[in-house]
Amino acid sequence: MDGRKLPANIGKPGGPDPRWYGYSVGRWEGNTFVVETTGVDDRSWLDVYGNPHSVEMRVEERYTRLEHGHLKLAVSVDDSKAYTKLFSPSRD
């Protein structure tokens, strides 16, 4: 929230080590709060089913207030080392 950028070269020489929950930065886009995350330790799972991810995975979460007491959450996952295309998980 302070304007800093996500770190580069995570897990590579001269770069920071991956973290269990990665590195996240947030910003406002109008009335939507956007959180970007990368550098998540690849020993963790993407979900409760054990789907993998690489340390290069990038996750974007977008929180929008629809009305008092109601938020809309949109998530996108981009990890070209583990998946063929960007995807947005959803609950059915």
N, C-alpha and C positions, 0 to 999 in steps of 0.2 A: 504494500500500500504506500510505500515511500518512494516509488519511482525507480527502484533498482531493477535491473534486468536479470533474467535467469542465467545461472552460470553456464559457461561453455566448456567443452572438453571433459565432461564428467566421466570419471573412470579411466582417463587417459593420462599419460605423463604430463605433469604440470597443471592438471586440472583437479578439481575436488573429487573426493570419493563419493560413490553413490550412497544414498541414505534410505532407510527403510521406507519412509514416506516421501522421499524425494525432496526437491526444492520447489517451492511455490511462490508465485507473486500474484497480487490481486490489483484490480483497477476497476473504476466505474466507467461504464459506457451508457450514458443517460441514466435510466432507472434500473439498469442491469449490472450486477456485480459479476465480474469475470475473473476466474482463478485459472492460471496456467501452471502445470506441474510437469517436471521432468527430472531425470536422475534417480528414479525409483530403483532401489536395489533389486536386481533380477532374481534373487532368491525368494522373493515374495511372489504371491499369486495375484493374478488380475481379479479373481473373484473366488467365491466359496467353492467352486467346482475344480479349482486347481489349474485354470487356464494360464499359460505362461505369458511373460512379456520380457522385452529386453530393457536394458538400462537406458536405451534411446527412446523409449516410449514417451509420447507427449499427450497429456490429458488436458482438456479444456472443460471447465464447468461454468455454466451461465445460470445465475440465480436472478429471477425477475419477480418482483412483487406484483401479483395480479390484483389483490385486494387485501384488506385487513385479514390477517390470519392465513393467507394462501400464497405460496410461492410456486413458481414454475422452475424446474431444474432441467437443463439440457446438458448432456455430457457427450463429448466426442473423444475417441481414443485413436491416436495415430502412432503406429509402430510397424514400420516397413520390414523390420527384421523378423517379426513374429507373425504378422498378418499381411494379407495381400492388398488391403485397402483400409482407409479410415472407416471407423464405424461408430455408431451411437447406440450404446446399450439402452434397453427400455424394459420396463416392467409390464407384463401382460396380466 
